[in-house]
Amino acid sequence: MSAKTDNTFEKKMARLQEIVAALESGDLPLEKGMALYKEGAACSRYCRDQLEKARHELELWQEGQARPFEPRSGADGAPDAEEETE
């Protein structure tokens, strides 16, 4: 596979889930566990960066204005009690 097809959010997230499952199993030699941990940290960093880019894009495109994206707090979209007092 090319580097471009390997670096999608979904593939990195799936790989991160595989790594977490392998590390949680506890059946790995130390060296393999350390290598997987490092790979998982890289996958996590990549996914976090992609999410931050997407969030930034939403901020720019929300209602055609550059304003911060504010996700809905509750399932019904109502603000949390803490938000209501601010």
PyMOL Python script that loads the backbone (N, CA, C, O; Angstrom):
from pymol import cmd

cmd.read_pdbstr("""\
ATOM      1  N   MET A   1       0.837  -1.194   0.000  1.00  0.00           N
ATOM      2  CA  MET A   1       0.000   0.000   0.000  1.00  0.00           C
ATOM      3  C   MET A   1       0.873   1.246   0.000  1.00  0.00           C
ATOM      4  O   MET A   1       1.990   1.230   0.516  1.00  0.00           O
ATOM      5  N   SER A   2       0.365   2.308  -0.573  1.00  0.00           N
ATOM      6  CA  SER A   2       1.124   3.549  -0.566  1.00  0.00           C
ATOM      7  C   SER A   2       0.916   4.257   0.766  1.00  0.00           C
ATOM      8  O   SER A   2      -0.008   3.942   1.516  1.00  0.00           O
ATOM      9  N   ALA A   3       1.791   5.219   1.048  1.00  0.00           N
ATOM     10  CA  ALA A   3       1.680   5.970   2.295  1.00  0.00           C
ATOM     11  C   ALA A   3       0.368   6.746   2.334  1.00  0.00           C
ATOM     12  O   ALA A   3      -0.220   6.908   3.404  1.00  0.00           O
ATOM     13  N   LYS A   4      -0.095   7.224   1.189  1.00  0.00           N
ATOM     14  CA  LYS A   4      -1.341   7.996   1.133  1.00  0.00           C
ATOM     15  C   LYS A   4      -2.545   7.161   1.569  1.00  0.00           C
ATOM     16  O   LYS A   4      -3.399   7.659   2.303  1.00  0.00           O
ATOM     17  N   THR A   5      -2.629   5.913   1.135  1.00  0.00           N
ATOM     18  CA  THR A   5      -3.777   5.088   1.515  1.00  0.00           C
ATOM     19  C   THR A   5      -3.676   4.610   2.958  1.00  0.00           C
ATOM     20  O   THR A   5      -4.697   4.287   3.564  1.00  0.00           O
ATOM     21  N   ASP A   6      -2.481   4.556   3.520  1.00  0.00           N
ATOM     22  CA  ASP A   6      -2.315   4.144   4.906  1.00  0.00           C
ATOM     23  C   ASP A   6      -2.687   5.252   5.882  1.00  0.00           C
ATOM     24  O   ASP A   6      -3.038   4.981   7.030  1.00  0.00           O
ATOM     25  N   ASN A   7      -2.610   6.492   5.430  1.00  0.00           N
ATOM     26  CA  ASN A   7      -2.819   7.617   6.330  1.00  0.00           C
ATOM     27  C   ASN A   7      -4.212   8.219   6.196  1.00  0.00           C
ATOM     28  O   ASN A   7      -4.360   9.383   5.825  1.00  0.00           O
ATOM     29  N   THR A   8      -5.215   7.432   6.495  1.00  0.00           N
ATOM     30  CA  THR A   8      -6.557   7.984   6.604  1.00  0.00           C
ATOM     31  C   THR A   8      -6.968   7.871   8.060  1.00  0.00           C
ATOM     32  O   THR A   8      -6.496   7.003   8.793  1.00  0.00           O
ATOM     33  N   PHE A   9      -7.847   8.757   8.457  1.00  0.00           N
ATOM     34  CA  PHE A   9      -8.295   8.764   9.837  1.00  0.00           C
ATOM     35  C   PHE A   9      -8.854   7.397  10.241  1.00  0.00           C
ATOM     36  O   PHE A   9      -8.527   6.873  11.306  1.00  0.00           O
ATOM     37  N   GLU A  10      -9.690   6.835   9.386  1.00  0.00           N
ATOM     38  CA  GLU A  10     -10.350   5.570   9.706  1.00  0.00           C
ATOM     39  C   GLU A  10      -9.345   4.437   9.856  1.00  0.00           C
ATOM     40  O   GLU A  10      -9.470   3.615  10.764  1.00  0.00           O
ATOM     41  N   LYS A  11      -8.352   4.385   8.979  1.00  0.00           N
ATOM     42  CA  LYS A  11      -7.345   3.319   9.069  1.00  0.00           C
ATOM     43  C   LYS A  11      -6.477   3.474  10.305  1.00  0.00           C
ATOM     44  O   LYS A  11      -6.140   2.491  10.965  1.00  0.00           O
ATOM     45  N   LYS A  12      -6.117   4.708  10.614  1.00  0.00           N
ATOM     46  CA  LYS A  12      -5.301   4.938  11.814  1.00  0.00           C
ATOM     47  C   LYS A  12      -6.099   4.612  13.076  1.00  0.00           C
ATOM     48  O   LYS A  12      -5.558   4.055  14.031  1.00  0.00           O
ATOM     49  N   MET A  13      -7.379   4.957  13.078  1.00  0.00           N
ATOM     50  CA  MET A  13      -8.215   4.663  14.245  1.00  0.00           C
ATOM     51  C   MET A  13      -8.398   3.156  14.410  1.00  0.00           C
ATOM     52  O   MET A  13      -8.352   2.639  15.526  1.00  0.00           O
ATOM     53  N   ALA A  14      -8.605   2.459  13.303  1.00  0.00           N
ATOM     54  CA  ALA A  14      -8.745   0.999  13.366  1.00  0.00           C
ATOM     55  C   ALA A  14      -7.453   0.364  13.871  1.00  0.00           C
ATOM     56  O   ALA A  14      -7.483  -0.559  14.685  1.00  0.00           O
ATOM     57  N   ARG A  15      -6.325   0.861  13.384  1.00  0.00           N
ATOM     58  CA  ARG A  15      -5.030   0.321  13.836  1.00  0.00           C
ATOM     59  C   ARG A  15      -4.830   0.609  15.321  1.00  0.00           C
ATOM     60  O   ARG A  15      -4.327  -0.242  16.054  1.00  0.00           O
ATOM     61  N   LEU A  16      -5.215   1.782  15.762  1.00  0.00           N
ATOM     62  CA  LEU A  16      -5.096   2.123  17.176  1.00  0.00           C
ATOM     63  C   LEU A  16      -5.931   1.175  18.034  1.00  0.00           C
ATOM     64  O   LEU A  16      -5.489   0.755  19.103  1.00  0.00           O
ATOM     65  N   GLN A  17      -7.132   0.837  17.574  1.00  0.00           N
ATOM     66  CA  GLN A  17      -7.975  -0.099  18.310  1.00  0.00           C
ATOM     67  C   GLN A  17      -7.335  -1.482  18.373  1.00  0.00           C
ATOM     68  O   GLN A  17      -7.415  -2.154  19.401  1.00  0.00           O
ATOM     69  N   GLU A  18      -6.700  -1.912  17.280  1.00  0.00           N
ATOM     70  CA  GLU A  18      -5.983  -3.199  17.281  1.00  0.00           C
ATOM     71  C   GLU A  18      -4.840  -3.179  18.292  1.00  0.00           C
ATOM     72  O   GLU A  18      -4.631  -4.140  19.033  1.00  0.00           O
ATOM     73  N   ILE A  19      -4.112  -2.079  18.310  1.00  0.00           N
ATOM     74  CA  ILE A  19      -2.972  -1.954  19.226  1.00  0.00           C
ATOM     75  C   ILE A  19      -3.446  -1.993  20.675  1.00  0.00           C
ATOM     76  O   ILE A  19      -2.849  -2.674  21.509  1.00  0.00           O
ATOM     77  N   VAL A  20      -4.512  -1.267  20.973  1.00  0.00           N
ATOM     78  CA  VAL A  20      -5.039  -1.248  22.342  1.00  0.00           C
ATOM     79  C   VAL A  20      -5.448  -2.656  22.769  1.00  0.00           C
ATOM     80  O   VAL A  20      -5.146  -3.082  23.884  1.00  0.00           O
ATOM     81  N   ALA A  21      -6.128  -3.371  21.891  1.00  0.00           N
ATOM     82  CA  ALA A  21      -6.553  -4.733  22.217  1.00  0.00           C
ATOM     83  C   ALA A  21      -5.341  -5.630  22.472  1.00  0.00           C
ATOM     84  O   ALA A  21      -5.350  -6.429  23.408  1.00  0.00           O
ATOM     85  N   ALA A  22      -4.304  -5.504  21.651  1.00  0.00           N
ATOM     86  CA  ALA A  22      -3.104  -6.320  21.827  1.00  0.00           C
ATOM     87  C   ALA A  22      -2.410  -5.989  23.138  1.00  0.00           C
ATOM     88  O   ALA A  22      -1.969  -6.889  23.852  1.00  0.00           O
ATOM     89  N   LEU A  23      -2.310  -4.699  23.461  1.00  0.00           N
ATOM     90  CA  LEU A  23      -1.656  -4.302  24.707  1.00  0.00           C
ATOM     91  C   LEU A  23      -2.463  -4.729  25.930  1.00  0.00           C
ATOM     92  O   LEU A  23      -1.891  -5.115  26.950  1.00  0.00           O
ATOM     93  N   GLU A  24      -3.780  -4.661  25.829  1.00  0.00           N
ATOM     94  CA  GLU A  24      -4.626  -5.059  26.950  1.00  0.00           C
ATOM     95  C   GLU A  24      -4.599  -6.561  27.189  1.00  0.00           C
ATOM     96  O   GLU A  24      -4.875  -7.019  28.298  1.00  0.00           O
ATOM     97  N   SER A  25      -4.270  -7.328  26.158  1.00  0.00           N
ATOM     98  CA  SER A  25      -4.238  -8.783  26.327  1.00  0.00           C
ATOM     99  C   SER A  25      -3.133  -9.205  27.293  1.00  0.00           C
ATOM    100  O   SER A  25      -3.254 -10.219  27.980  1.00  0.00           O
ATOM    101  N   GLY A  26      -2.070  -8.429  27.341  1.00  0.00           N
ATOM    102  CA  GLY A  26      -0.972  -8.723  28.263  1.00  0.00           C
ATOM    103  C   GLY A  26      -0.118  -9.904  27.860  1.00  0.00           C
ATOM    104  O   GLY A  26       0.708 -10.354  28.654  1.00  0.00           O
ATOM    105  N   ASP A  27      -0.287 -10.422  26.656  1.00  0.00           N
ATOM    106  CA  ASP A  27       0.459 -11.601  26.211  1.00  0.00           C
ATOM    107  C   ASP A  27       1.630 -11.253  25.308  1.00  0.00           C
ATOM    108  O   ASP A  27       2.067 -12.093  24.521  1.00  0.00           O
ATOM    109  N   LEU A  28       2.142 -10.044  25.402  1.00  0.00           N
ATOM    110  CA  LEU A  28       3.221  -9.607  24.518  1.00  0.00           C
ATOM    111  C   LEU A  28       4.557  -9.548  25.239  1.00  0.00           C
ATOM    112  O   LEU A  28       4.612  -9.220  26.424  1.00  0.00           O
ATOM    113  N   PRO A  29       5.626  -9.862  24.534  1.00  0.00           N
ATOM    114  CA  PRO A  29       6.947  -9.620  25.106  1.00  0.00           C
ATOM    115  C   PRO A  29       7.142  -8.110  25.279  1.00  0.00           C
ATOM    116  O   PRO A  29       6.515  -7.316  24.578  1.00  0.00           O
ATOM    117  N   LEU A  30       7.987  -7.731  26.184  1.00  0.00           N
ATOM    118  CA  LEU A  30       8.215  -6.324  26.496  1.00  0.00           C
ATOM    119  C   LEU A  30       8.569  -5.510  25.252  1.00  0.00           C
ATOM    120  O   LEU A  30       8.012  -4.433  25.038  1.00  0.00           O
ATOM    121  N   GLU A  31       9.476  -6.008  24.445  1.00  0.00           N
ATOM    122  CA  GLU A  31       9.925  -5.263  23.264  1.00  0.00           C
ATOM    123  C   GLU A  31       8.775  -5.013  22.292  1.00  0.00           C
ATOM    124  O   GLU A  31       8.640  -3.914  21.755  1.00  0.00           O
ATOM    125  N   LYS A  32       7.950  -6.028  22.069  1.00  0.00           N
ATOM    126  CA  LYS A  32       6.805  -5.898  21.173  1.00  0.00           C
ATOM    127  C   LYS A  32       5.794  -4.915  21.756  1.00  0.00           C
ATOM    128  O   LYS A  32       5.226  -4.097  21.031  1.00  0.00           O
ATOM    129  N   GLY A  33       5.574  -4.997  23.056  1.00  0.00           N
ATOM    130  CA  GLY A  33       4.653  -4.072  23.716  1.00  0.00           C
ATOM    131  C   GLY A  33       5.118  -2.631  23.600  1.00  0.00           C
ATOM    132  O   GLY A  33       4.312  -1.734  23.354  1.00  0.00           O
ATOM    133  N   MET A  34       6.411  -2.405  23.777  1.00  0.00           N
ATOM    134  CA  MET A  34       6.958  -1.053  23.653  1.00  0.00           C
ATOM    135  C   MET A  34       6.812  -0.537  22.222  1.00  0.00           C
ATOM    136  O   MET A  34       6.457   0.623  22.014  1.00  0.00           O
ATOM    137  N   ALA A  35       7.083  -1.391  21.239  1.00  0.00           N
ATOM    138  CA  ALA A  35       6.952  -0.987  19.833  1.00  0.00           C
ATOM    139  C   ALA A  35       5.500  -0.645  19.505  1.00  0.00           C
ATOM    140  O   ALA A  35       5.226   0.347  18.829  1.00  0.00           O
ATOM    141  N   LEU A  36       4.574  -1.469  19.987  1.00  0.00           N
ATOM    142  CA  LEU A  36       3.158  -1.200  19.739  1.00  0.00           C
ATOM    143  C   LEU A  36       2.703   0.075  20.447  1.00  0.00           C
ATOM    144  O   LEU A  36       1.905   0.839  19.903  1.00  0.00           O
ATOM    145  N   TYR A  37       3.205   0.303  21.652  1.00  0.00           N
ATOM    146  CA  TYR A  37       2.856   1.519  22.378  1.00  0.00           C
ATOM    147  C   TYR A  37       3.281   2.751  21.586  1.00  0.00           C
ATOM    148  O   TYR A  37       2.512   3.704  21.455  1.00  0.00           O
ATOM    149  N   LYS A  38       4.491   2.734  21.062  1.00  0.00           N
ATOM    150  CA  LYS A  38       4.992   3.872  20.279  1.00  0.00           C
ATOM    151  C   LYS A  38       4.168   4.068  19.012  1.00  0.00           C
ATOM    152  O   LYS A  38       3.839   5.197  18.648  1.00  0.00           O
ATOM    153  N   GLU A  39       3.834   2.966  18.339  1.00  0.00           N
ATOM    154  CA  GLU A  39       3.009   3.056  17.141  1.00  0.00           C
ATOM    155  C   GLU A  39       1.628   3.601  17.488  1.00  0.00           C
ATOM    156  O   GLU A  39       1.078   4.422  16.754  1.00  0.00           O
ATOM    157  N   GLY A  40       1.074   3.145  18.602  1.00  0.00           N
ATOM    158  CA  GLY A  40      -0.227   3.624  19.038  1.00  0.00           C
ATOM    159  C   GLY A  40      -0.220   5.108  19.361  1.00  0.00           C
ATOM    160  O   GLY A  40      -1.172   5.823  19.050  1.00  0.00           O
ATOM    161  N   ALA A  41       0.858   5.570  19.988  1.00  0.00           N
ATOM    162  CA  ALA A  41       0.971   6.999  20.290  1.00  0.00           C
ATOM    163  C   ALA A  41       1.001   7.814  19.000  1.00  0.00           C
ATOM    164  O   ALA A  41       0.405   8.888  18.934  1.00  0.00           O
ATOM    165  N   ALA A  42       1.690   7.313  17.975  1.00  0.00           N
ATOM    166  CA  ALA A  42       1.745   8.008  16.689  1.00  0.00           C
ATOM    167  C   ALA A  42       0.363   8.017  16.027  1.00  0.00           C
ATOM    168  O   ALA A  42      -0.049   9.038  15.475  1.00  0.00           O
ATOM    169  N   CYS A  43      -0.346   6.902  16.076  1.00  0.00           N
ATOM    170  CA  CYS A  43      -1.698   6.836  15.514  1.00  0.00           C
ATOM    171  C   CYS A  43      -2.627   7.801  16.244  1.00  0.00           C
ATOM    172  O   CYS A  43      -3.422   8.499  15.616  1.00  0.00           O
ATOM    173  N   SER A  44      -2.525   7.837  17.552  1.00  0.00           N
ATOM    174  CA  SER A  44      -3.351   8.717  18.358  1.00  0.00           C
ATOM    175  C   SER A  44      -3.080  10.177  18.021  1.00  0.00           C
ATOM    176  O   SER A  44      -4.014  10.966  17.878  1.00  0.00           O
ATOM    177  N   ARG A  45      -1.820  10.535  17.895  1.00  0.00           N
ATOM    178  CA  ARG A  45      -1.435  11.902  17.554  1.00  0.00           C
ATOM    179  C   ARG A  45      -1.999  12.287  16.169  1.00  0.00           C
ATOM    180  O   ARG A  45      -2.526  13.386  15.992  1.00  0.00           O
ATOM    181  N   TYR A  46      -1.880  11.370  15.194  1.00  0.00           N
ATOM    182  CA  TYR A  46      -2.401  11.616  13.850  1.00  0.00           C
ATOM    183  C   TYR A  46      -3.917  11.852  13.900  1.00  0.00           C
ATOM    184  O   TYR A  46      -4.418  12.808  13.308  1.00  0.00           O
ATOM    185  N   CYS A  47      -4.639  10.983  14.607  1.00  0.00           N
ATOM    186  CA  CYS A  47      -6.095  11.111  14.694  1.00  0.00           C
ATOM    187  C   CYS A  47      -6.494  12.414  15.389  1.00  0.00           C
ATOM    188  O   CYS A  47      -7.426  13.093  14.957  1.00  0.00           O
ATOM    189  N   ARG A  48      -5.788  12.757  16.459  1.00  0.00           N
ATOM    190  CA  ARG A  48      -6.073  13.992  17.180  1.00  0.00           C
ATOM    191  C   ARG A  48      -5.866  15.201  16.259  1.00  0.00           C
ATOM    192  O   ARG A  48      -6.678  16.126  16.254  1.00  0.00           O
ATOM    193  N   ASP A  49      -4.782  15.189  15.486  1.00  0.00           N
ATOM    194  CA  ASP A  49      -4.511  16.283  14.554  1.00  0.00           C
ATOM    195  C   ASP A  49      -5.597  16.392  13.493  1.00  0.00           C
ATOM    196  O   ASP A  49      -6.032  17.493  13.159  1.00  0.00           O
ATOM    197  N   GLN A  50      -6.037  15.249  12.962  1.00  0.00           N
ATOM    198  CA  GLN A  50      -7.090  15.260  11.942  1.00  0.00           C
ATOM    199  C   GLN A  50      -8.402  15.794  12.511  1.00  0.00           C
ATOM    200  O   GLN A  50      -9.105  16.553  11.844  1.00  0.00           O
ATOM    201  N   LEU A  51      -8.732  15.401  13.734  1.00  0.00           N
ATOM    202  CA  LEU A  51      -9.946  15.907  14.376  1.00  0.00           C
ATOM    203  C   LEU A  51      -9.859  17.412  14.613  1.00  0.00           C
ATOM    204  O   LEU A  51     -10.842  18.133  14.444  1.00  0.00           O
ATOM    205  N   GLU A  52      -8.691  17.874  14.999  1.00  0.00           N
ATOM    206  CA  GLU A  52      -8.502  19.303  15.223  1.00  0.00           C
ATOM    207  C   GLU A  52      -8.648  20.081  13.911  1.00  0.00           C
ATOM    208  O   GLU A  52      -9.225  21.168  13.893  1.00  0.00           O
ATOM    209  N   LYS A  53      -8.129  19.527  12.824  1.00  0.00           N
ATOM    210  CA  LYS A  53      -8.286  20.169  11.508  1.00  0.00           C
ATOM    211  C   LYS A  53      -9.755  20.227  11.114  1.00  0.00           C
ATOM    212  O   LYS A  53     -10.226  21.244  10.605  1.00  0.00           O
ATOM    213  N   ALA A  54     -10.475  19.139  11.346  1.00  0.00           N
ATOM    214  CA  ALA A  54     -11.901  19.103  11.010  1.00  0.00           C
ATOM    215  C   ALA A  54     -12.667  20.113  11.858  1.00  0.00           C
ATOM    216  O   ALA A  54     -13.560  20.801  11.362  1.00  0.00           O
ATOM    217  N   ARG A  55     -12.319  20.196  13.115  1.00  0.00           N
ATOM    218  CA  ARG A  55     -12.988  21.152  14.008  1.00  0.00           C
ATOM    219  C   ARG A  55     -12.735  22.580  13.541  1.00  0.00           C
ATOM    220  O   ARG A  55     -13.639  23.415  13.535  1.00  0.00           O
ATOM    221  N   HIS A  56     -11.506  22.844  13.152  1.00  0.00           N
ATOM    222  CA  HIS A  56     -11.158  24.178  12.662  1.00  0.00           C
ATOM    223  C   HIS A  56     -11.962  24.507  11.400  1.00  0.00           C
ATOM    224  O   HIS A  56     -12.461  25.622  11.249  1.00  0.00           O
ATOM    225  N   GLU A  57     -12.081  23.536  10.502  1.00  0.00           N
ATOM    226  CA  GLU A  57     -12.850  23.748   9.275  1.00  0.00           C
ATOM    227  C   GLU A  57     -14.314  24.043   9.595  1.00  0.00           C
ATOM    228  O   GLU A  57     -14.927  24.903   8.963  1.00  0.00           O
ATOM    229  N   LEU A  58     -14.873  23.332  10.574  1.00  0.00           N
ATOM    230  CA  LEU A  58     -16.258  23.602  10.977  1.00  0.00           C
ATOM    231  C   LEU A  58     -16.410  25.017  11.529  1.00  0.00           C
ATOM    232  O   LEU A  58     -17.409  25.690  11.278  1.00  0.00           O
ATOM    233  N   GLU A  59     -15.407  25.456  12.280  1.00  0.00           N
ATOM    234  CA  GLU A  59     -15.448  26.813  12.809  1.00  0.00           C
ATOM    235  C   GLU A  59     -15.508  27.829  11.677  1.00  0.00           C
ATOM    236  O   GLU A  59     -16.243  28.814  11.757  1.00  0.00           O
ATOM    237  N   LEU A  60     -14.735  27.588  10.625  1.00  0.00           N
ATOM    238  CA  LEU A  60     -14.682  28.527   9.512  1.00  0.00           C
ATOM    239  C   LEU A  60     -15.948  28.522   8.670  1.00  0.00           C
ATOM    240  O   LEU A  60     -16.342  29.557   8.132  1.00  0.00           O
ATOM    241  N   TRP A  61     -16.586  27.368   8.552  1.00  0.00           N
ATOM    242  CA  TRP A  61     -17.721  27.236   7.651  1.00  0.00           C
ATOM    243  C   TRP A  61     -19.076  27.311   8.327  1.00  0.00           C
ATOM    244  O   TRP A  61     -20.101  27.342   7.646  1.00  0.00           O
ATOM    245  N   GLN A  62     -19.103  27.342   9.630  1.00  0.00           N
ATOM    246  CA  GLN A  62     -20.393  27.379  10.331  1.00  0.00           C
ATOM    247  C   GLN A  62     -21.133  28.668   9.968  1.00  0.00           C
ATOM    248  O   GLN A  62     -20.674  29.770  10.268  1.00  0.00           O
ATOM    249  N   GLU A  63     -22.254  28.509   9.336  1.00  0.00           N
ATOM    250  CA  GLU A  63     -23.110  29.616   8.916  1.00  0.00           C
ATOM    251  C   GLU A  63     -22.361  30.659   8.099  1.00  0.00           C
ATOM    252  O   GLU A  63     -22.739  31.831   8.101  1.00  0.00           O
ATOM    253  N   GLY A  64     -21.302  30.250   7.397  1.00  0.00           N
ATOM    254  CA  GLY A  64     -20.570  31.167   6.538  1.00  0.00           C
ATOM    255  C   GLY A  64     -19.770  32.212   7.285  1.00  0.00           C
ATOM    256  O   GLY A  64     -19.282  33.169   6.683  1.00  0.00           O
ATOM    257  N   GLN A  65     -19.631  32.044   8.572  1.00  0.00           N
ATOM    258  CA  GLN A  65     -18.905  33.009   9.384  1.00  0.00           C
ATOM    259  C   GLN A  65     -17.776  32.304  10.109  1.00  0.00           C
ATOM    260  O   GLN A  65     -17.860  31.110  10.394  1.00  0.00           O
ATOM    261  N   ALA A  66     -16.736  33.035  10.402  1.00  0.00           N
ATOM    262  CA  ALA A  66     -15.642  32.491  11.198  1.00  0.00           C
ATOM    263  C   ALA A  66     -15.996  32.690  12.666  1.00  0.00           C
ATOM    264  O   ALA A  66     -15.723  33.733  13.259  1.00  0.00           O
ATOM    265  N   ARG A  67     -16.605  31.669  13.224  1.00  0.00           N
ATOM    266  CA  ARG A  67     -16.939  31.732  14.646  1.00  0.00           C
ATOM    267  C   ARG A  67     -16.704  30.355  15.250  1.00  0.00           C
ATOM    268  O   ARG A  67     -16.783  29.354  14.538  1.00  0.00           O
ATOM    269  N   PRO A  68     -16.418  30.282  16.538  1.00  0.00           N
ATOM    270  CA  PRO A  68     -16.094  28.994  17.166  1.00  0.00           C
ATOM    271  C   PRO A  68     -17.238  27.998  17.062  1.00  0.00           C
ATOM    272  O   PRO A  68     -18.411  28.355  17.170  1.00  0.00           O
ATOM    273  N   PHE A  69     -16.873  26.758  16.851  1.00  0.00           N
ATOM    274  CA  PHE A  69     -17.838  25.665  16.820  1.00  0.00           C
ATOM    275  C   PHE A  69     -18.178  25.296  18.248  1.00  0.00           C
ATOM    276  O   PHE A  69     -17.282  25.050  19.055  1.00  0.00           O
ATOM    277  N   GLU A  70     -19.467  25.254  18.572  1.00  0.00           N
ATOM    278  CA  GLU A  70     -19.906  24.882  19.910  1.00  0.00           C
ATOM    279  C   GLU A  70     -20.818  23.671  19.793  1.00  0.00           C
ATOM    280  O   GLU A  70     -21.991  23.808  19.445  1.00  0.00           O
ATOM    281  N   PRO A  71     -20.284  22.471  20.085  1.00  0.00           N
ATOM    282  CA  PRO A  71     -21.110  21.268  19.983  1.00  0.00           C
ATOM    283  C   PRO A  71     -22.246  21.310  20.996  1.00  0.00           C
ATOM    284  O   PRO A  71     -22.138  21.912  22.064  1.00  0.00           O
ATOM    285  N   ARG A  72     -23.327  20.655  20.627  1.00  0.00           N
ATOM    286  CA  ARG A  72     -24.455  20.574  21.556  1.00  0.00           C
ATOM    287  C   ARG A  72     -24.067  19.718  22.743  1.00  0.00           C
ATOM    288  O   ARG A  72     -23.396  18.697  22.593  1.00  0.00           O
ATOM    289  N   SER A  73     -24.491  20.140  23.918  1.00  0.00           N
ATOM    290  CA  SER A  73     -24.076  19.463  25.142  1.00  0.00           C
ATOM    291  C   SER A  73     -24.873  18.207  25.429  1.00  0.00           C
ATOM    292  O   SER A  73     -24.294  17.139  25.624  1.00  0.00           O
ATOM    293  N   GLY A  74     -26.174  18.315  25.457  1.00  0.00           N
ATOM    294  CA  GLY A  74     -27.021  17.179  25.803  1.00  0.00           C
ATOM    295  C   GLY A  74     -27.542  16.491  24.560  1.00  0.00           C
ATOM    296  O   GLY A  74     -27.364  16.977  23.443  1.00  0.00           O
ATOM    297  N   ALA A  75     -28.183  15.362  24.764  1.00  0.00           N
ATOM    298  CA  ALA A  75     -28.743  14.612  23.647  1.00  0.00           C
ATOM    299  C   ALA A  75     -29.829  15.419  22.948  1.00  0.00           C
ATOM    300  O   ALA A  75     -30.040  15.269  21.744  1.00  0.00           O
ATOM    301  N   ASP A  76     -30.524  16.280  23.706  1.00  0.00           N
ATOM    302  CA  ASP A  76     -31.585  17.083  23.122  1.00  0.00           C
ATOM    303  C   ASP A  76     -31.092  18.440  22.646  1.00  0.00           C
ATOM    304  O   ASP A  76     -31.871  19.250  22.145  1.00  0.00           O
ATOM    305  N   GLY A  77     -29.784  18.688  22.805  1.00  0.00           N
ATOM    306  CA  GLY A  77     -29.220  19.950  22.361  1.00  0.00           C
ATOM    307  C   GLY A  77     -29.281  21.037  23.409  1.00  0.00           C
ATOM    308  O   GLY A  77     -28.782  22.140  23.186  1.00  0.00           O
ATOM    309  N   ALA A  78     -29.882  20.750  24.547  1.00  0.00           N
ATOM    310  CA  ALA A  78     -29.969  21.734  25.611  1.00  0.00           C
ATOM    311  C   ALA A  78     -28.608  21.871  26.284  1.00  0.00           C
ATOM    312  O   ALA A  78     -27.888  20.884  26.433  1.00  0.00           O
ATOM    313  N   PRO A  79     -28.253  23.078  26.689  1.00  0.00           N
ATOM    314  CA  PRO A  79     -26.966  23.261  27.360  1.00  0.00           C
ATOM    315  C   PRO A  79     -26.964  22.604  28.732  1.00  0.00           C
ATOM    316  O   PRO A  79     -28.010  22.438  29.359  1.00  0.00           O
ATOM    317  N   ASP A  80     -25.783  22.239  29.181  1.00  0.00           N
ATOM    318  CA  ASP A  80     -25.649  21.703  30.518  1.00  0.00           C
ATOM    319  C   ASP A  80     -26.001  22.791  31.531  1.00  0.00           C
ATOM    320  O   ASP A  80     -25.971  23.979  31.208  1.00  0.00           O
ATOM    321  N   ALA A  81     -26.331  22.387  32.744  1.00  0.00           N
ATOM    322  CA  ALA A  81     -26.667  23.338  33.790  1.00  0.00           C
ATOM    323  C   ALA A  81     -25.507  24.315  34.008  1.00  0.00           C
ATOM    324  O   ALA A  81     -25.723  25.501  34.259  1.00  0.00           O
ATOM    325  N   GLU A  82     -24.289  23.809  33.910  1.00  0.00           N
ATOM    326  CA  GLU A  82     -23.100  24.618  34.099  1.00  0.00           C
ATOM    327  C   GLU A  82     -23.027  25.717  33.033  1.00  0.00           C
ATOM    328  O   GLU A  82     -22.644  26.845  33.342  1.00  0.00           O
ATOM    329  N   GLU A  83     -23.389  25.403  31.784  1.00  0.00           N
ATOM    330  CA  GLU A  83     -23.352  26.363  30.705  1.00  0.00           C
ATOM    331  C   GLU A  83     -24.423  27.425  30.853  1.00  0.00           C
ATOM    332  O   GLU A  83     -24.226  28.565  30.433  1.00  0.00           O
ATOM    333  N   GLU A  84     -25.561  27.067  31.448  1.00  0.00           N
ATOM    334  CA  GLU A  84     -26.642  28.004  31.590  1.00  0.00           C
ATOM    335  C   GLU A  84     -26.288  29.129  32.535  1.00  0.00           C
ATOM    336  O   GLU A  84     -26.808  30.234  32.381  1.00  0.00           O
ATOM    337  N   THR A  85     -25.410  28.890  33.522  1.00  0.00           N
ATOM    338  CA  THR A  85     -25.070  29.889  34.514  1.00  0.00           C
ATOM    339  C   THR A  85     -23.983  30.829  34.051  1.00  0.00           C
ATOM    340  O   THR A  85     -23.758  31.865  34.677  1.00  0.00           O
ATOM    341  N   GLU A  86     -23.306  30.497  32.976  1.00  0.00           N
ATOM    342  CA  GLU A  86     -22.198  31.344  32.506  1.00  0.00           C
ATOM    343  C   GLU A  86     -22.698  32.580  31.808  1.00  0.00           C
ATOM    344  O   GLU A  86     -21.899  33.398  31.353  1.00  0.00           O
TER     345      GLU A  86
END
""", "prot")
cmd.dss("prot")
cmd.show_as("cartoon", "prot")
cmd.util.cbc("prot")
cmd.orient("prot")
